Amino acid sequence: METFSITNLLLLLVPVVLLYVLLIYKMYDKVEKIYVSIIFLGLYFYGGIGAAYLKAPASYTIYFLLFLTVFVFIYRVKFLFAHAVKNTFSTFYKFNGATIFDVPLLNSCVIWGYLALELSSLVYPKFNITSLWHPPLPDVMSSLIGTIDVSVENIDVVSKLLFYFKLLGLPLYLLALNAKTTKPAQLFFLLFFPLYIDYCSSAYIARGMILVNLALWLLITYAFNKKLRFSLVTACIFLMPLLLIFFYIYSVARISGDFGADVSGNVIGKLFYNEVSFPDHFAEIVNSGKHVDFPSFLVWLVTLPFPKFLVGGINVPLINLELSEIVIGMNRSDQGFWVELTGYISESYYIFGKYFFWVEAVMVAWLAKVIFYFLRNIKGSLILIYFVAMQFGYTFSRAGIGAVVPNLINGFLAVYVYFAIKAHFKNRSAAKLSAG
């Protein structure tokens, strides 16, 4: 493990704290403050702490601070397009006092419909419903092979459709869970049962998905159940060491490692380094002189709202695979190839280059702001708001823009359409009442 410099960490912490103060200065909406704090903390934890390891080049710190500065500036400047979007949403929706789903039956239909979609993975293409009570052992390699093998010949149209429907249904499902915010046990089950189904289907579930859902449950339970707050905080303090050990053992088990692996106090150090060591790869990316196929990247952005199996022939840049090929020196088709995440700073340099890497910070800040404004104008969207915050703070910070933007654009299409229709009929009803 590389040498860690406390001095470097403290020196970097000074501008980071100043940027955070500027970010939340006179931010009076408590929900927005928590939302943007989650994102900022993720950007710092996964992008900044690793700079204190001596292996990270000094230039990385400059790129990191510039990226963070641009993010803060774009998010806080009022009169950019995103602020105009806020005013448009406020005028257009007018959901004062309305719930997410006005009819309780519709709320239940969304929940059960999404769970049925999840269960479909245990029915098609292979009937495997018995795995619900006989779950498989962890097997990350099969899942990894499925991720790398993206040839058209291996695409199952029905499976792709089911996957796309699940992607569209997840935001609506999280909105429907608003009815369960004061029922922690039910909320826990409804957040984790889909993950369990996914695990039974593929024998693999990412640690990040477990962490995101656990953090989501803790935040919502804390916010809506005052009597449980002390118990939640106490449980977190005492269970954290066990949780760390569990994630370490799971990380070993999912790659068919030795279950008797060392679970001593060194576990925390190993996990911590694995989570913050993304800057280690920055110099390799820079020195390689390689960059993404930018025209293909632009085409990918423009066609994001459309399922890729409907717009065949597009050369989709698989950025994380391309970066992995650079840092581990293997081709994705080679035996033993794995995906090595390199963090968002390396990705922004790889996509936009030395002088325009900050463009990715503009994209992230603007998108985070627009989505927040959209959701904040809808009562009962707190679960989805915090979910989006974790997508930026955790998923983007580790896996980059390609792991987040499709979910927030493609995945939210059903939400956008649903509320556009709902707003249309609500406004039309209001117009008729005014005319009458």
VODREN-252889 format. One record per atom (N, C-alpha, C): x, y, z. Coordinates in pm, whole numbers, padded with zeros to 5 digits, always signed. Example, Ala and Ser with C-alpha at 12.3 -4.5 7.8 and 13.67 -1.06 7.14 Angstrom:
BEGIN
+01319-00569+00780
+01230-00450+00780
+01320-00330+00780
+01285-00225+00708
+01367-00106+00714
+01290+00003+00787
END
This chain:
BEGIN
+00084-00120+00000
+00000+00000+00000
+00087+00125+00000
+00044+00226-00074
+00124+00346-00089
+00128+00428+00039
+00235+00510+00053
+00251+00596+00171
+00150+00710+00167
+00085+00732+00279
-00017+00836+00290
+00042+00957+00362
+00021+01078+00306
+00076+01200+00364
-00035+01280+00432
-00030+01285+00565
-00128+01365+00639
-00114+01513+00605
+00010+01558+00583
+00035+01699+00547
-00037+01736+00418
-00020+01651+00316
-00088+01677+00189
-00240+01679+00206
-00290+01588+00289
-00434+01582+00312
-00486+01710+00376
-00414+01760+00476
-00458+01881+00546
-00446+02005+00457
-00340+02010+00376
-00324+02125+00286
-00435+02129+00182
-00473+02014+00131
-00580+02009+00032
-00716+02037+00095
-00727+02004+00223
-00855+02022+00292
-00893+02170+00303
-00797+02257+00310
-00824+02402+00325
-00905+02456+00206
-00858+02444+00082
-00940+02494-00029
-01070+02417-00046
-01071+02288-00012
-01194+02209-00023
-01301+02262+00070
-01262+02292+00194
-01358+02348+00291
-01409+02484+00245
-01319+02567+00193
-01360+02699+00143
-01460+02684+00027
-01435+02592-00063
-01526+02569-00175
-01662+02518-00125
-01660+02434-00023
-01787+02383+00031
-01868+02495+00096
-01799+02583+00168
-01867+02698+00230
-01932+02785+00123
-01859+02807+00013
-01915+02886-00098
-02035+02813-00161
-02027+02683-00166
-02134+02606-00228
-02266+02618-00151
-02259+02612-00018
-02383+02612+00061
-02414+02750+00121
-02334+02852+00087
-02354+02986+00143
-02494+03038+00106
-02569+03076+00208
-02705+03128+00190
-02793+03033+00108
-02774+02904+00128
-02862+02805+00067
-02965+02768+00172
-03085+02819+00159
-03184+02810+00266
-03272+02685+00258
-03272+02619+00146
-03348+02496+00132
-03267+02382+00193
-03315+02326+00304
-03241+02223+00375
-03220+02099+00289
-03323+02063+00210
-03313+01945+00125
-03204+01965+00020
-03200+02084-00040
-03097+02111-00140
-02959+02110-00077
-02950+02159+00045
-02819+02161+00113
-02769+02019+00136
-02858+01929+00178
-02819+01789+00197
-02784+01725+00062
-02867+01754-00038
-02849+01700-00173
-02711+01736-00228
-02678+01863-00226
-02551+01907-00285
-02433+01869-00195
-02456+01855-00066
-02349+01812+00026
-02310+01668-00003
-02408+01583-00031
-02379+01443-00066
-02293+01437-00191
-02330+01519-00291
-02253+01521-00416
-02112+01571-00391
-02100+01682-00319
-01969+01741-00294
-01880+01646-00214
-01938+01583-00112
-01861+01489-00030
-01809+01374-00115
-01894+01324-00207
-01851+01215-00295
-01738+01258-00386
-01750+01379-00443
-01644+01430-00530
-01512+01443-00455
-01520+01490-00330
-01397+01506-00251
-01341+01370-00208
-01429+01283-00157
-01381+01156-00104
-01313+01071-00211
-01379+01055-00325
-01326+00969-00429
-01228+01039-00523
-01235+01171-00529
-01146+01242-00619
-01033+01316-00553
-01047+01347-00421
-00948+01432-00356
-00861+01365-00252
-00918+01277-00172
-00840+01217-00064
-00723+01136-00118
-00743+01069-00230
-00636+00988-00288
-00516+01068-00330
-00534+01201-00348
-00421+01286-00384
-00318+01295-00272
-00357+01255-00150
-00265+01258-00036
-00171+01138-00036
-00197+01040-00122
-00102+00929-00136
+00012+00973-00227
+00132+00937-00192
+00251+00987-00262
+00260+00938-00405
+00186+00833-00441
+00190+00784-00577
+00120+00880-00674
+00023+00957-00623
-00052+01049-00708
+00038+01166-00747
+00043+01203-00877
+00127+01315-00921
+00074+01448-00868
+00165+01543-00849
+00127+01675-00796
+00028+01746-00888
+00040+01724-01019
-00050+01789-01114
-00195+01748-01094
-00214+01627-01039
-00351+01579-01019
-00427+01673-00926
-00360+01720-00821
-00426+01809-00725
-00478+01935-00793
-00403+01988-00887
-00446+02109-00958
-00571+02080-01040
-00570+01969-01111
-00688+01931-01191
-00810+01912-01100
-00789+01847-00988
-00899+01821-00895
-00960+01951-00843
-00874+02044-00797
-00925+02169-00742
-00994+02255-00849
-00941+02255-00970
-01006+02328-01078
-01142+02267-01112
-01149+02136-01114
-01276+02068-01141
-01378+02104-01034
-01338+02096-00908
-01428+02126-00797
-01472+02272-00799
-01381+02361-00833
-01413+02505-00839
-01517+02533-00947
-01499+02473-01064
-01595+02492-01174
-01731+02435-01134
-01731+02319-01068
-01857+02259-01024
-01932+02354-00930
-01861+02409-00831
-01924+02500-00735
-01975+02626-00804
-01894+02681-00893
-01932+02806-00962
-02059+02785-01047
-02061+02678-01125
-02175+02653-01213
-02301+02624-01133
-02286+02550-01024
-02404+02516-00944
-02463+02640-00875
-02377+02732-00832
-02426+02845-00754
-02462+02968-00836
-02413+02982-00959
-02449+03099-01039
-02598+03093-01069
-02669+03196-01033
-02816+03194-01042
-02868+03201-01184
-02817+03292-01260
-02885+03323-01385
-02828+03249-01506
-02803+03120-01484
-02772+03032-01596
-02901+02961-01637
-02892+02882-01739
-03011+02817-01791
-03082+02733-01685
-03005+02669-01598
-03065+02584-01496
-03160+02663-01406
-03127+02789-01378
-03214+02871-01294
-03343+02903-01367
-03334+02925-01497
-03454+02947-01576
-03542+02822-01575
-03479+02705-01574
-03553+02580-01566
-03630+02573-01435
-03568+02618-01327
-03635+02618-01196
-03764+02699-01203
-03756+02818-01260
-03875+02903-01269
-03981+02840-01358
-03937+02776-01465
-04030+02709-01555
-04103+02595-01484
-04028+02514-01410
-04088+02404-01336
-04188+02456-01233
-04148+02561-01160
-04234+02616-01056
-04366+02664-01113
-04361+02725-01232
-04482+02777-01296
-04564+02665-01358
-04495+02567-01416
-04563+02465-01496
-04634+02360-01411
-04571+02313-01305
-04627+02199-01234
-04739+02236-01138
-04710+02330-01047
-04813+02376-00954
-04880+02258-00882
-04798+02173-00822
-04853+02058-00752
-04873+02086-00603
-04908+02207-00568
-04919+02246-00428
-05009+02148-00351
-04951+02079-00253
-05028+01989-00169
-05056+01854-00232
-05019+01833-00356
-05049+01706-00423
-04947+01600-00385
-04991+01476-00382
-04899+01365-00358
-04843+01319-00493
-04746+01231-00487
-04687+01181-00611
-04792+01109-00695
-04862+01016-00631
-04970+00945-00699
-05098+00975-00622
-05185+01053-00684
-05306+01099-00617
-05397+00983-00575
-05395+00876-00651
-05479+00759-00621
-05393+00652-00555
-05421+00612-00430
-05339+00511-00362
-05324+00382-00442
-05430+00345-00518
-05423+00223-00597
-05312+00232-00702
-05297+00350-00761
-05192+00370-00861
-05055+00353-00797
-05040+00405-00676
-04915+00390-00601
-04881+00243-00582
-04979+00163-00541
-04956+00020-00520
-04926-00051-00652
-04995-00009-00759
-04972-00072-00890
-04829-00049-00938
-04775+00071-00912
-04638+00101-00952
-04540+00012-00874
-04562-00003-00743
-04473-00085-00661
-04477-00231-00705
-04597-00287-00718
-04608-00428-00754
-04567-00452-00899
-04595-00353-00985
-04555-00367-01125
-04404-00371-01140
-04333-00287-01063
-04188-00285-01072
-04129-00415-01016
-04186-00464-00905
-04137-00590-00849
-04160-00706-00946
-04273-00700-01020
-04300-00803-01121
-04196-00797-01233
-04157-00675-01273
-04053-00659-01374
-03920-00718-01325
-03889-00691-01200
-03766-00747-01143
-03770-00900-01144
-03884-00956-01105
-03896-01102-01099
-03889-01166-01237
-03915-01086-01341
-03910-01141-01477
-03771-01194-01511
-03667-01140-01446
-03531-01187-01472
-03508-01329-01421
-03598-01376-01334
-03589-01514-01285
-03680-01608-01364
-03748-01552-01462
-03837-01632-01547
-03785-01641-01690
-03727-01530-01738
-03675-01524-01875
-03535-01461-01872
-03441-01514-01949
-03449-01621-02048
-03443-01763-01988
-03416-01770-01857
-03408-01901-01794
-03497-01900-01670
-03580-02004-01657
-03668-02014-01542
-03585-02055-01420
-03575-01960-01326
-03486-01983-01211
-03548-01926-01084
-03678-01934-01072
-03747-01874-00959
-03708-01939-00827
-03661-02064-00832
-03622-02135-00709
-03500-02073-00643
-03425-01991-00718
-03307-01927-00658
-03344-01827-00550
-03472-01788-00543
-03516-01697-00436
-03497-01760-00299
-03520-01890-00289
-03499-01957-00160
-03375-02047-00159
-03309-02056-00274
-03178-02123-00281
-03081-02031-00357
-03041-01918-00295
-02957-01820-00366
-02821-01878-00401
-02764-01837-00515
-02633-01888-00559
-02519-01824-00481
-02402-01884-00490
-02282-01823-00434
-02238-01706-00523
-02169-01607-00467
-02126-01492-00548
-02037-01535-00664
-02061-01476-00782
-01982-01508-00901
-01968-01382-00985
-01864-01304-00959
-01846-01178-01030
-01800-01199-01173
-01734-01309-01203
-01675-01326-01336
-01782-01337-01445
-01890-01410-01417
-01996-01424-01517
-02058-01289-01547
-02079-01209-01442
-02136-01076-01462
-02041-00988-01541
-01912-00998-01511
-01812-00916-01581
-01806-00953-01728
-01811-01082-01758
-01808-01126-01897
-01929-01072-01972
-02045-01070-01905
-02165-01015-01966
-02153-00868-01993
-02078-00796-01908
-02059-00653-01928
-01965-00625-02044
-01860-00705-02056
-01761-00680-02160
-01811-00724-02297
-01887-00834-02301
-01933-00887-02429
-02053-00807-02476
-02030-00710-02563
-02135-00621-02609
-02164-00636-02757
-02123-00748-02817
-02145-00768-02960
-02293-00780-02991
-02333-00728-03106
-02473-00725-03146
-02531-00866-03153
-02448-00963-03195
-02498-01098-03212
-02550-01157-03083
-02501-01110-02968
-02540-01168-02840
-02652-01091-02772
-02713-00995-02841
-02821-00918-02781
-02952-00995-02789
-03016-01013-02676
-03148-01073-02667
-03248-00959-02657
-03331-00941-02760
-03419-00825-02767
-03517-00822-02650
-03573-00938-02615
-03669-00942-02505
-03602-00902-02374
-03482-00953-02350
-03409-00918-02228
-03376-00770-02225
-03338-00715-02341
-03307-00573-02349
-03430-00488-02319
-03545-00532-02370
-03670-00459-02344
-03705-00462-02196
-03693-00579-02136
-03722-00591-01993
-03627-00504-01911
-03499-00505-01950
-03402-00420-01882
-03440-00272-01895
-03480-00231-02014
-03515-00091-02038
-03639-00052-01960
-03738-00142-01952
-03859-00113-01874
-03825-00099-01725
-03730-00181-01677
-03688-00169-01537
-03617-00037-01514
-03536+00003-01611
-03467+00132-01602
-03567+00246-01595
-03672+00240-01678
-03775+00343-01677
-03859+00338-01550
-03876+00219-01497
-03964+00204-01382
-03902+00240-01248
-03769+00234-01238
-03705+00259-01109
-03736+00395-01049
-03726+00507-01123
-03760+00637-01062
-03905+00643-01015
-03999+00589-01094
-04139+00587-01052
-04157+00500-00927
-04083+00391-00921
-04086+00303-00804
-04039+00377-00679
-03930+00451-00693
-03878+00527-00578
-03974+00638-00536
-04043+00697-00634
-04144+00797-00601
-04261+00732-00527
-04300+00614-00570
-04411+00544-00505
-04377+00505-00362
-04248+00483-00335
-04206+00445-00199
-04222+00558-00100
-04256+00678-00147
-04281+00790-00056
-04390+00755+00046
-04483+00666+00007
-04590+00626+00097
-04539+00540+00213
-04414+00495+00205
-04358+00405+00306
-04255+00475+00395
-04245+00606+00386
-04138+00675+00460
-04151+00663+00612
-04272+00644+00661
-04291+00629+00807
-04303+00483+00847
-04270+00394+00755
-04273+00249+00782
-04137+00191+00747
-04040+00207+00838
-03900+00169+00808
-03883+00024+00765
-03955-00069+00826
-03939-00210+00792
-03985-00237+00648
-04101-00183+00611
-04150-00201+00474
-04058-00133+00373
-04012-00013+00408
-03922+00060+00318
-03794-00018+00297
-03739-00075+00403
-03616-00155+00393
-03637-00273+00298
-03749-00343+00317
-03777-00459+00232
-03791-00417+00086
-03864-00309+00060
-03891-00267-00077
-03767-00209-00145
-03671-00160-00068
-03546-00112-00125
-03451-00227-00157
-03452-00330-00072
-03351-00435-00087
-03401-00561-00157
-03531-00581-00162
-03581-00701-00231
-03545-00701-00380
-03557-00587-00451
-03512-00586-00592
-03364-00621-00607
-03280-00575-00512
-03138-00608-00518
-03117-00758-00497
-03196-00814-00407
-03185-00958-00382
-03225-01038-00507
-03330-00992-00575
-03372-01057-00699
-03260-01051-00803
-03199-00933-00816
-03088-00917-00910
-02973-01011-00876
-02947-01025-00746
-02840-01116-00703
-02874-01260-00739
-02998-01301-00714
-03040-01438-00745
-03033-01464-00895
-03055-01360-00974
-03054-01374-01120
-02913-01386-01176
-02819-01307-01122
-02685-01302-01181
-02575-01353-01090
-02609-01390-00967
-02510-01434-00867
-02410-01325-00834
-02451-01201-00855
-02361-01089-00827
-02442-00963-00803
-02400-00885-00706
-02455-00752-00686
-02341-00663-00639
-02330-00545-00697
-02219-00456-00663
-02233-00405-00520
-02120-00391-00452
-02123-00334-00318
-02184-00195-00318
-02156-00121-00426
-02207+00016-00434
-02358+00023-00430
-02426-00074-00494
-02571-00074-00494
-02625-00101-00353
-02556-00188-00280
-02596-00214-00141
-02576-00089-00057
-02461-00024-00075
-02431+00097+00002
-02529+00210-00027
-02560+00230-00155
-02652+00338-00193
-02789+00316-00131
-02841+00194-00140
-02973+00166-00085
-02974+00174+00067
-02863+00131+00129
-02855+00139+00275
-02851+00285+00319
-02770+00366+00253
-02763+00509+00285
-02897+00577+00261
-02965+00537+00155
-03097+00592+00123
-03197+00560+00234
-03196+00436+00279
-03286+00394+00387
-03256+00470+00517
-03129+00483+00548
-03091+00555+00671
-03133+00701+00666
-03110+00767+00552
-03147+00908+00539
-03297+00929+00553
-03375+00846+00484
-03521+00862+00486
-03578+00824+00623
-03528+00716+00680
-03577+00675+00812
-03545+00781+00916
-03426+00840+00909
-03387+00947+01002
-03475+01070+00983
-03506+01105+00859
-03582+01226+00830
-03729+01215+00872
-03788+01095+00861
-03932+01082+00882
-03970+01009+01010
-03873+00963+01087
-03904+00888+01210
-03819+00941+01325
-03864+01049+01385
-03787+01116+01489
-03756+01025+01608
-03848+00937+01642
-03827+00850+01758
-03715+00749+01736
-03680+00725+01612
-03578+00625+01581
-03439+00686+01560
-03429+00817+01565
-03302+00883+01530
-03188+00841+01621
-03211+00842+01750
-03103+00805+01844
-03060+00661+01821
-03158+00572+01802
-03126+00431+01779
-03048+00412+01649
-03086+00488+01545
-03016+00478+01416
-02870+00520+01429
-02848+00633+01494
-02712+00684+01509
-02628+00588+01592
-02685+00538+01702
-02613+00443+01788
-02580+00315+01712
-02677+00264+01637
-02655+00141+01560
-02546+00160+01455
-02547+00277+01390
-02445+00304+01288
-02305+00304+01349
-02292+00362+01465
-02161+00370+01532
-02107+00231+01566
-02196+00147+01621
-02151+00015+01667
-02143-00089+01556
-02224-00072+01453
-02226-00171+01346
-02130-00140+01232
-02075-00019+01229
-01987+00019+01120
-01868-00075+01104
-01797-00111+01213
-01684-00205+01196
-01727-00339+01135
-01843-00392+01179
-01893-00518+01124
-01929-00503+00977
-01984-00387+00941
-02021-00362+00802
-01897-00358+00713
-01791-00296+00764
-01667-00290+00688
-01609-00429+00665
-01612-00511+00770
-01562-00647+00757
-01647-00727+00658
-01780-00706+00664
-01869-00776+00571
-01836-00740+00426
-01818-00612+00399
-01788-00570+00263
-01652-00620+00217
-01559-00630+00310
-01428-00684+00273
-01439-00833+00237
-01511-00909+00321
-01528-01052+00294
-01605-01073+00165
-01707-00989+00142
-01786-01001+00019
-01702-00970-00104
-01613-00870-00091
-01528-00835-00205
-01433-00949-00238
-01393-01027-00137
-01307-01143-00160
-01389-01259-00219
-01507-01281-00161
-01591-01393-00203
-01640-01378-00345
-01672-01256-00387
-01732-01237-00519
-01632-01260-00632
-01501-01264-00601
-01402-01299-00703
-01340-01435-00672
-01421-01516-00600
-01381-01654-00569
-01252-01658-00489
-01236-01562-00398
-01117-01559-00316
-01129-01650-00195
-01030-01643-00109
-01023-01727+00009
-01110-01667+00118
-01212-01743+00166
-01299-01693+00272
-01223-01674+00403
-01108-01735+00411
-01029-01720+00532
-00936-01601+00527
-00967-01506+00438
-00881-01389+00422
-00870-01312+00553
-00764-01239+00564
-00737-01159+00684
-00849-01058+00706
-00912-01062+00824
-01015-00964+00860
-00973-00889+00986
-00846-00863+00999
-00794-00791+01113
-00816-00642+01095
-00753-00563+01182
-00768-00418+01173
-00718-00361+01043
-00638-00438+00971
-00585-00391+00843
-00693-00383+00736
-00810-00442+00763
-00920-00441+00667
-00961-00298+00634
-00972-00215+00737
-01014-00076+00716
-00917-00003+00625
-00788-00024+00648
-00687+00040+00565
-00695-00005+00420
-00718-00136+00400
-00728-00189+00264
-00851-00135+00191
-00965-00137+00262
-01088-00086+00200
-01076+00062+00169
-01018+00137+00262
-01004+00281+00244
-00917+00312+00122
-00805+00242+00112
-00716+00266-00003
-00784+00228-00134
-00855+00117-00136
-00923+00074-00258
-01028+00175-00304
-01090+00244-00207
-01196+00338-00240
-01145+00476-00281
-01025+00512-00243
-00977+00649-00271
-00853+00651-00361
-00813+00536-00415
-00687+00531-00489
-00701+00563-00638
-00812+00619-00680
-00832+00651-00822
-00725+00745-00879
-00676+00843-00802
-00571+00930-00858
-00443+00857-00899
-00424+00735-00850
-00302+00659-00884
-00288+00638-01034
-00401+00635-01105
-00397+00602-01248
-00389+00726-01337
-00396+00844-01277
-00403+00967-01357
-00281+00982-01448
-00161+00961-01394
-00039+00978-01473
-00035+00882-01592
-00085+00759-01573
-00086+00662-01682
-00178+00708-01796
-00292+00766-01759
-00386+00816-01860
-00323+00932-01938
-00261+01024-01865
-00199+01141-01928
-00085+01098-02019
+00003+01012-01967
+00122+00971-02043
+00088+00885-02164
-00028+00823-02162
-00065+00738-02277
-00091+00821-02402
-00131+00948-02383
-00163+01034-02497
-00291+00996-02568
-00367+00905-02511
-00490+00859-02576
-00612+00937-02527
-00711+00949-02616
-00836+01017-02581
-00952+00943-02645
-01070+00973-02596
-01189+00909-02648
-01213+00951-02794
-01284+00868-02868
-01327+00905-03003
-01437+01009-02985
-01399+01137-02991
-01491+01244-02950
-01618+01252-03035
-01612+01239-03168
-01737+01240-03246
-01834+01130-03200
-01781+01011-03172
-01866+00902-03123
-01925+00936-02987
-01845+01002-02903
-01892+01042-02771
-02008+01141-02783
-01997+01238-02875
-02104+01335-02896
-02231+01269-02948
-02214+01176-03041
-02329+01103-03094
-02397+01025-02982
-02316+00964-02897
-02369+00890-02782
-02452+00981-02692
-02403+01102-02663
-02477+01196-02579
-02610+01235-02643
-02607+01264-02771
-02727+01310-02841
-02833+01200-02847
-02789+01076-02861
-02884+00965-02877
-02918+00896-02746
-02876+00953-02634
-02900+00890-02504
-03047+00857-02477
-03141+00946-02512
-03281+00915-02480
-03337+00794-02554
-03264+00744-02653
-03315+00633-02732
-03243+00503-02693
-03318+00395-02672
-03252+00265-02645
-03157+00229-02758
-03039+00183-02723
-02937+00158-02825
-02977+00047-02923
-03065-00045-02880
-03105-00149-02975
-03205-00095-03077
-03255+00029-03056
-03342+00091-03155
-03266+00181-03251
-03145+00217-03214
-03062+00303-03300
-02932+00230-03329
-02944+00112-03384
-02827+00029-03411
-02729+00095-03505
-02605+00049-03499
-02503+00103-03587
-02421+00214-03526
-02460+00259-03403
-02386+00367-03337
-02267+00307-03262
-02152+00365-03282
-02031+00319-03214
-02027+00382-03075
-02077+00307-02976
-02085+00358-02840
-01949+00349-02772
-01893+00462-02726
-01764+00455-02657
-01781+00399-02516
-01713+00289-02487
-01718+00228-02355
-01597+00279-02277
-01615+00396-02218
-01502+00472-02163
-01429+00395-02053
-01504+00333-01961
-01438+00260-01852
-01356+00142-01904
-01404+00078-02010
-01327-00031-02069
-01201+00022-02136
-01215+00134-02206
-01099+00194-02274
-00993+00238-02173
-01037+00299-02064
-00943+00343-01960
-00878+00222-01892
-00955+00117-01873
-00900-00005-01811
-00792-00066-01898
-00813-00065-02029
-00713-00118-02121
-00581-00041-02108
-00591+00090-02083
-00470+00172-02071
-00396+00140-01942
-00468+00135-01830
-00399+00124-01700
-00353-00017-01668
-00420-00121-01723
-00374-00256-01691
-00299-00320-01807
-00294-00248-01922
-00214-00296-02034
-00265-00422-02100
-00397-00443-02096
-00457-00560-02158
-00573-00517-02247
-00605-00601-02344
-00721-00577-02428
-00844-00639-02362
-00960-00578-02381
-01082-00628-02316
-01115-00771-02357
-01063-00817-02470
-01088-00954-02515
-00989-01054-02456
-00885-01004-02387
-00785-01093-02329
-00841-01166-02208
-00795-01289-02190
-00835-01365-02073
-00777-01300-01947
-00862-01286-01845
-00818-01225-01722
-00837-01075-01716
-00893-01016-01821
-00917-00871-01822
-01023-00835-01717
-01004-00721-01652
-01103-00672-01557
-01119-00521-01575
-01227-00468-01519
-01253-00324-01528
-01190-00255-01408
-01097-00166-01435
-01027-00089-01331
-01079+00055-01338
-01161+00094-01240
-01214+00230-01240
-01102+00330-01213
-01107+00442-01282
-00998+00541-01272
-01045+00675-01217
-01174+00690-01186
-01223+00815-01128
-01258+00920-01231
-01330+01023-01184
-01383+01122-01278
-01280+01220-01331
-01172+01246-01258
-01070+01339-01308
-00998+01278-01429
-00959+01153-01416
-00895+01084-01529
-00989+01075-01647
-01116+01048-01619
-01214+01038-01727
-01232+01172-01798
-01244+01281-01722
-01264+01413-01783
-01143+01451-01869
-01023+01416-01824
-00902+01441-01904
-00905+01356-02030
-00946+01231-02019
-00949+01139-02132
-01051+01184-02237
-01162+01242-02193
-01267+01284-02287
-01237+01421-02347
-01206+01519-02262
-01199+01658-02307
-01058+01713-02319
-00959+01642-02270
-00821+01685-02286
-00773+01779-02176
-00649+01822-02191
-00579+01900-02089
-00644+02034-02061
-00692+02102-02164
-00741+02239-02148
-00892+02249-02130
-00963+02142-02159
-01110+02148-02151
-01168+02039-02061
-01085+01980-01975
-01134+01876-01885
-01246+01927-01795
-01247+02057-01767
-01345+02118-01677
-01487+02117-01736
-01499+02089-01864
-01632+02084-01927
-01719+01979-01860
-01657+01871-01817
-01734+01767-01748
-01790+01819-01616
-01718+01907-01548
-01769+01968-01425
-01892+02054-01454
-01890+02124-01567
-02005+02205-01608
-02126+02114-01632
-02104+02005-01704
-02212+01911-01734
-02274+01853-01607
-02189+01812-01515
-02238+01749-01392
-02313+01849-01305
-02257+01968-01287
-02321+02069-01203
-02456+02111-01260
-02460+02134-01390
-02583+02178-01453
-02690+02069-01446
-02652+01944-01477
-02749+01835-01474
-02799+01810-01333
-02709+01815-01235
-02749+01796-01095
-02848+01904-01051
-02824+02025-01096
-02910+02137-01058
-03047+02127-01124
-03051+02096-01252
-03177+02086-01326
-03265+01975-01268
-03205+01858-01244
-03284+01747-01191
-03337+01779-01052
-03255+01848-00971
-03304+01886-00838
-03423+01980-00849
-03415+02080-00934
-03526+02174-00950
-03652+02102-00997
-03634+02009-01087
-03749+01933-01138
-03815+01855-01026
-03736+01782-00947
-03793+01697-00843
-03842+01776-00723
-03778+01886-00693
-03813+01963-00573
-03951+02026-00585
-03998+02048-00706
-04130+02106-00727
-04242+02003-00717
-04206+01881-00686
-04303+01774-00673
-04301+01725-00529
-04413+01734-00462
-04418+01690-00323
-04401+01539-00315
-04322+01495-00216
-04305+01351-00196
-04195+01290-00279
-04100+01370-00320
-03993+01318-00407
-03860+01304-00333
-03862+01307-00199
-03736+01312-00124
-03651+01187-00147
-03713+01069-00154
-03636+00946-00177
-03562+00955-00309
-03631+01000-00412
-03568+01009-00544
-03462+01118-00548
-03484+01228-00476
-03384+01335-00471
-03254+01284-00411
-03263+01213-00299
-03142+01162-00236
-03078+01050-00319
-03161+00974-00389
-03108+00872-00480
-03024+00937-00590
-03074+01046-00648
-03000+01118-00751
-02870+01173-00695
-02876+01228-00573
-02754+01281-00509
-02648+01173-00497
-02689+01052-00462
-02592+00943-00448
-02542+00893-00583
-02624+00908-00686
-02578+00873-00820
-02461+00963-00861
-02471+01091-00828
-02360+01182-00858
-02246+01164-00759
-02278+01162-00629
-02174+01159-00527
-02098+01028-00520
-02165+00918-00550
-02099+00787-00542
-02069+00730-00680
-02174+00709-00759
-02154+00640-00888
-02069+00721-00984
-02102+00850-01001
-02021+00932-01092
-01879+00946-01041
-01862+00971-00912
-01729+00995-00857
-01637+00875-00878
-01694+00756-00883
-01613+00635-00900
-01606+00591-01047
-01722+00586-01113
-01729+00524-01246
-01747+00622-01359
-01766+00750-01329
-01769+00851-01434
-01905+00874-01496
-01906+00957-01597
-02029+01008-01657
-02108+00899-01729
-02038+00802-01785
-02106+00696-01857
-02190+00606-01768
-02161+00605-01638
-02235+00521-01545
-02356+00593-01486
-02364+00725-01505
-02469+00804-01441
-02567+00866-01540
-02514+00932-01643
-02599+01009-01734
-02706+00923-01800
-02676+00802-01849
-02784+00721-01909
-02898+00695-01812
-02866+00670-01684
-02971+00644-01586
-03056+00768-01560
-02994+00885-01562
-03066+01008-01530
-03138+01068-01651
-03103+01025-01770
-03173+01072-01890
-03268+00964-01941
-03213+00848-01978
-03299+00738-02022
-03395+00694-01911
-03338+00671-01793
-03417+00618-01684
-03527+00710-01635
-03511+00840-01653
-03609+00937-01603
-03712+00974-01709
-03704+00916-01828
-03798+00952-01934
-03943+00929-01891
-03969+00816-01825
-04105+00786-01780
-04153+00890-01679
-04062+00935-01592
-04098+01038-01494
-04132+01168-01563
-04047+01209-01659
-04071+01333-01730
-04205+01329-01804
-04232+01219-01872
-04357+01206-01948
-04477+01202-01854
-04464+01127-01745
-04574+01112-01649
-04617+01248-01594
-04519+01326-01550
-04554+01454-01490
-04591+01560-01593
-04541+01547-01713
-04583+01639-01819
-04732+01617-01849
-04772+01490-01857
-04913+01459-01881
-04999+01503-01763
-04950+01474-01643
-05026+01510-01524
-05042+01661-01513
-04936+01733-01540
-04942+01879-01534
-05035+01935-01642
-05031+01871-01758
-05116+01917-01868
-05263+01909-01829
-05305+01794-01775
-05445+01779-01738
-05482+01865-01619
-05388+01884-01527
-05416+01968-01411
-05435+02113-01455
-05348+02161-01543
-05358+02298-01592
-05485+02318-01676
-05520+02213-01753
-05641+02223-01835
-05766+02230-01749
-05765+02151-01639
-05879+02153-01545
-05890+02291-01480
-05773+02346-01443
-05773+02479-01380
-05824+02584-01478
-05789+02569-01605
-05836+02665-01707
-05987+02658-01724
-06042+02535-01720
-06186+02518-01734
-06260+02580-01615
-06203+02561-01495
-06267+02620-01376
-06266+02771-01383
-06155+02827-01432
-06147+02973-01446
-06246+03023-01549
-06262+02949-01659
-06355+02990-01764
-06499+02979-01717
-06523+02876-01633
-06659+02858-01583
-06695+02958-01477
END
